[in-house]
Amino acid sequence: MNSLDKQDIAGGVTLFTNRSLIEINGPDATSFLQGQLSQDIETMKVGAAVWSFLLTPQGKSVAIFRLWKRADDHYAIVLEPSVEERVVKRLEGFRFRVKADISSAEKTIAFIRASNSTPESKEFWDAGWPVVDGWDQETNEQPKGNDQEILETLRIYYGVPSNENELSEEIIPQELGDLSSLVDFNKGCYVGQELVARIHSRGQARRRLVAFELDSASELKSETEILLDKNIVGVLTSVSPIPFDGRKYALGYVSDKVIDESSVELGGTLTTVKAIAPLR
């Protein structure tokens, strides 16, 4: 498949990909994660899923992920295999006298998007993507054909940040934009909270993640500089591998001075800065 149209996913689409499931299980699992993650874990119900940050003590990003509550005191962090090791290392570094085990394994996950059906399995979690409904679940299937290209294109189109492209330990949470589904500002202390709270009270980070529409034949790559009035104001982080509905799409960070609908230059071509819808 060299391109993707909205009618291709109108009745729903199922894509298979590999993800790491980091499981935290034991009588202290809830209290342990409550002190580590940016979300309020204590209010989660069994079967629920939320977005959350795991931060360094300095408030920088270790990873962003979906946290699924499988059972009482049993949670699964779902994320890209490439960041599994650093997340496990960070969690283990704070697991002192905690009655909870941490284990991890790479699984095949079915990403179901834009479907009007209901999950057949009881072991599923809401995807939490902006705009489009969907859910994820473990499967015995294997990734097929160009599932990865399609999934990556849809991820960028809907503005879902990736640990491999949009996140690093140089990124602070506010640079992703609306944090209403990622950070609970009313919960108690957690690792990295001080910087997050300080910038929240200040009101704005120095850069932010935004989206761009590109020509379907665009060959732009990540790390392309973003220019405004011939000044470098940011850099692309992700570009869709195939066109979707006749266009390619990209994500990138720009200076907080760059407002939505600004005309910027990417590789000699003009395009417009678009805001990203918040995660759900």
N, C-alpha and C positions, 0 to 999 in steps of 0.2 A: 504494500500500500504506500503510494507516494504522497497522498493527501488524505484529509479527513473532512467530512462535511457533517453539519448538525443532524442531517437525516440519518447518518450512520449510527448516531447514539440516541436517536429520538425514542426508541423503545427500550433503551437501556443498553449498557455495554459492560461486559465482564472481562477484566484483564488480569493476568496472573503475573506476579512478581515475587522476588525474594525479599524478605524482611527478617530482621532479628527480633525475637521476642525475649526480652529480659524479664524474668519472673521474680517477684519479691513475695515470699510466702512465709507466714509465721505469725505468732501472737503479737509481735511488735511491728509488723509490716506497716500498719496504718500510721502509728506514731512516728516511725522512722521516716516514711515518705513525707509526712506533714512537715517535718523539719528540713527536708531537702528540696522540695519542689515548690514552684510558684503558685500552684493551685491549692485550694482548700480540699484536701483529701478526705478529711473527716466527714464531710457532708455527702460524699459519693454513695450512691446506692449500687447494689450488686447488678452487674450488667451495663452500668453506665460507662461512658468514655469521655474524657476531657483532654484538651490541649494543655501542655505545660512546658515550662522551661526547667532545665537543670542548669544551675549557674556555678561559676567559680566563687570563692569567698569574696573576690573583688567585684562581683556583679556582672561579669562577662559571660557570654553564652558557652555552655558545654554542648548542649543540644536542645532541640525542640522536638516534641513527639506527642503521639496519642497515648494516653494512659487508660487502660481498660481494667475495670474491677471485675475479676472473674468470679470471686467469692469473698466471703468475709475474710479479711486479712490475707487476701491473695490478689496480686495485681500483676499486670503485664504491660511493659513499656514496648511499644511497637515503633521501630525506626529502621533506617538504612543499615545494612550489615557493616558498612565501612566505618560507622561511628560507634559500633557496639563496644569495642574494647575500651575506648576512652570513657564511655558512660559507666560501664561496669567498674573500671578503675576508680572513677570519681565517687561512686556510691560506696564501694568497698573501703575507701579511705576515711569514711565517716561512720562505718558500721562497728562501733565500739560497744561491746556488751549488749548487743541487740539480738533479740530472739527472732530472727528472720533470716531465711536463706536467700541468696541471690544466685540464679542460674540463668543461662542464656543458650539459645539454639537458633539456627537459621531455619526458617519455615517458608513454604510457599503460601502466599496470601492472595485471595481473590478480591480484587477491587471491583465492586459493583457500583456503577454510577448511572444516574438518570433513569432508574428503573421504577416502574409502577408496581412491581411485584413485592412480595414480602419475603424476608429471609427464610430459607428452608431449615437452616441449622439454628440451634439454640445458642451456639457458640459464635456470636458475631458482635461487632461493635459499630456504632454510628461513625461515619467517616469524618464529619465535621468540616467538610470543604465549604467554601463560600458558594452561595447561589444554587449549586446543584446538590440534590439529595443523593444519598448512597450509604453503603455500609461495607465493611471488610470482614473477612473470615478466613480461618485456616482451611486449606484444601490439600487434597492429594494430587491435584493436577500440577502440571509443570508449565512454566512460561512458554508461550507459543509465538512463532513468527515474529512480527514486529510489535508485540505487546508493549515492550519497553518504550519504543518510539511514540506510540499512541498515548501511553500513560504519561510520559514526560511532556508531550504536547498539551494534554489536558491539564496537567498540573500547572504549567506556566500560564495557560489561557485563564484558568480560574484564580491564579495568583496565590498558590500554595507554596510557601518557602521550603527549600530543601536544605538539609544539613550539609550536603555535599557542595552546594552552590551558594546559598544565601547566608549560611551560618558559619561563624568561626569564633575563636576566643577573642577576636577584636570587636565583635558585634555586641552591643547592649540591647536588651529587649525592646526599648522604645523605638529603635531604628526600624523595626518591623511594622510600626504603625499602631493601629487600634489594638490594645491589649486586653480588651474586655473579656475575651474568651481564653486568655493565656495566663493572666495574673489576677489573683484575688488580693486586692489592696486592703482588705479588712481582716485577713487572717493574721495569726501570730507570726513569730520570727521564723525565717528559713534562711539557708545559706545564700548569700548574695543579695539579701533584701535591702540593705542600706542604700546601695547605689540606685537600685530600681525606685525606691521610695523618694530619694532625693531628686532624681530627674523627673519623676512624676509630679512632684510639687513645683518644680521649675517650669514644667509644661511642654518641653520640646527637646528632642535630640538634635544633634548637629547634621544628621543625614537621615534619609528615610527610603524605604523600599517602594518602588513604583513600577508601573507597567508601560509597555509600548506596543503599538501595532506596527508591523513591518510589511513590506511587499512580499508576496508569496515566493518570489525568486531570490529573496535576500540571502546572502551568504555570510552575514555578520556572525561573529562568534562571541562567547563570553570574554570578558576583559576588554571589549571594545570601549574606548573612551566616549563619554557623553559630553558634548560641547554646547555651551550657551553663549552666544555672542563671542565665539572663538575661544572662550575660556573653558577649561576642563572642570566640570561640575559633578562628575560621577563616572561610574563604570557599569557595564552590563555584567550580570551574573549568570543568566540563563537565556538561551534562545531556543525556541521550539524546533525540533529536528525536522518536522514536516508541517506543511500548511494546514490550517483548520479553518474551514468555511471561507477559503480563498485568501487567507492572510496568515503570516507568521506572527508570533508574539514573543515578547522578551520581558525579563525582569531586570532591575538594576537599582543601585543606590544612587541617589542624587543629594546634593546639598540641601539643607532645610530652607535655603533662600530661593530654591526653584519651586514655583507654585504649580498646581495642577493646570493642565491645558497650555503650559508653556511650550513653545516651539523649540526643539533642540535638534542638534545634528548628530547622527550616528553613521560613521563611516562615509561621510559625504552626502548622506540623505537626511532630509528633514522629516521629523515625526513629532508627535505630541505626547507630553507627559500625562499619564492616566493614573488616577488613584486606584488602589487595590481594595476590594471588598474585604471586610474582616473575616477571619476564621470563625467557625461556629462551634 
